[in-house]
Each structure stands twice: as C-alpha cells, then as structure tokens.
Amino acid sequence: MKLSILDQSPISEGLSAKEALQQSIQLAKAGEAFGYTRYWLTEHHNLGGLASSVPEILLGVIGAHTEKIKLGSGALLLPYYRPYKVAETFNTLATLFPNRMDLGIGRAPGGAAEASMALANNFLENVWKMPELVAELIQFLHDEFPDSHAFSTVKPAPVPDVPPEIWMLGTSKKSAMLAAENGVAYAFGEFMSEADGKASMKSYRENFKKSRMLASPKTLLTVTAICAETEERARELALSSSIWKIRSAKGKGAYIPSIEEAKKEILSSEEKQVKKQIEQKMLIGTPEQLKERFQALQNEYETDEIMITTTTHCFEDKVNSYRLLAEEILF
C-alpha cells in the first residue's frame, strides 16, 4: 500500500499564517523521510484557519526543500483559470523538479460565493465548461492541438522533459467519468463526500479510455486520519479538528483551537450530533487499528494508494501521526 499526504496548511490558534506555511514545508520534508509517495496542497479561498490559497507558489518552495517526494495540487480549481496559464505554471514546476510534479484539478469553488465572485465573474459558467477546459489543458501539456487550431503554435514554456501528471479530483461519478473519458488518474475525496465512493471508483475503472498519459486506470483515495499511541489520545487530538469545523460552519472558525480550548466549547444538542458525524467520518486510532481500516478501504475501493489529511492543533502531534502510520504500514 502506498501512502500520501494532503495538506491544507491549517493555522493553529496562537500561530501566524507564515508559521503555518513554514510548517507545511516541514511536513513535506518529514513525509519524504517517512516514505510517503506524494505531498499535495489544497486550494482554498477566504476560509478561516487555512493558509493554502495559492498552492503553486508553495509547491515551488517545497520542491526546493525536498528531493524525491512527488508534489502537487489537490486540487487546483480549474474553472477560475485559463488552461494555458495553468500549463505554463505547472510546466515551470515540472522543469524545476523533473518527474515529481502532479497537477490535480477540480471544479469546486473552494470557498464562499463572495470569494468566487472576487476571483472570477464567470465561475459557474466555467464549471459547466469543465470538460472543454480539461481537454484544452491536456492539449497544451501534451502538444495535441491540430495544425488548423489557433493554439497549434502556442507552447506553454518552459516545456519539461516529463509533463506534470494530471489527476482529476472529485467526490462524484461526474468527476470519475471525466477522468475516465480523458484517460487521466482519478482521486476520490472520501473525507469530504457523502456520495458512494466505491461506485464512483468502479465507474472510473469500467469506463477508462487508454491515453498517451495512462495505459490503465490509476486511483487514490483521500481520507481524514488521526493516529496516536493510544485510541484515547487520538480521539483527544481529533477534538481540535471537529470543534474547528463546527465553529467554521458558524463563521467563527478562524483558527484550529487547542485541545484545552476545544474541551471548553459548549455545544447544543444539534452540534453534538454534528460533532459525532464529523468524527465518524474520520479514521481515529492507533497504528494497528488504522492499518486494519486502511487495508479494508484499499480492498473496498480497489485502490493501491491512500492519501491522508490530518488536522491537529499541535504540529508535533500531526507529524507523529504520519510517522506512526508510516512505521506501521510502510516500513
């Protein structure tokens, strides 16, 4: 089983956004040392507690601080951008860090409607055009425009020896089918979806069309997990994340609270149910417990790679969580 990291660059209470971004650099270095396959950064806009709004910039910094771990966006939100600019950006990264760059793309807004409007006045229109945007991006990255096309002589320089690997990220059959039709890899966000992920994965595999990028289907599954030496400690660590999500839903989630602060939170009966649902969606436990859960998910989804996102108040607890899982599963 391969393990990878999805990082949202969360800002813990008492820390600055700069410190959160510096922790992302340290997490990528730790993930490389632990044997993780890839490290991806999310794209979010105007969401309290998250510092990763422009992953392509941070990827350049992290690439300079690492040597072999694959790096990528999880996901770059394509409806906001022109495919040519995306191709130039990721070709540059792929030139700087050969054979290490993933271009994960998605269609979600990544924030509230006001943020979407501030970024682009045609976001919803471009969501409907997503198939066209994906096709155009592939044509730019792999020089596939016919001679008669207006863009046939337009090259997204610099052109790397190995193009960035395209991944379609999603939480539904629609994204699975788009990945399959274009012959690109597919990542299902189980941690943020209520849809039938196994059905989406199956749909992707059954409809996959061989392309110059991939000869056969390639998938990964993204989950939320918190690991510690004891289940009790892991559940305590998870409290910061669940309370932060509840606060965020009320527009008050500016920072990831400490465990002590989270324990003081007074929840309504409805919020207690929400907290229970949030934690049921997480994988929480010891290395042995999570290995068993991961193996079950691997079999259910028929994927050979699991990507993990972990949010804790204390950075050392996060690194320890990834270390424990690596020692149990990868070593």
Secondary structure, 3 states (H helix, E strand, C coil): CEEEEEECCECECCCCHHHHHHHHHHHHHHHHHHCCCEEEECCCECCCCECCCCHHHHHHHHHHHCCCCEEEEEEEEHHHCCHHHHHHHHHHHHHHCCCCEEEEEECCCCECHHHHHHHCCCHHHHHHCHHHHHHHHHHHHCCCCCCCCCCCCCCCCCCCCCCCEEEEEECCHHHHHHHHHHCCEEEEEHHHCCCCHHHHHHHHHHHCCCCCCCCCCCEEEEEEEEECCCHHHHHHHHHHHHHHHHHHHCCCCCCECCHHHHHCCCCCHHHHHHHHHHHHHCEEECHHHHHHHHHHHHHHHCCCEEEEECCCCCHHHHHHHHHHHHHHHCC
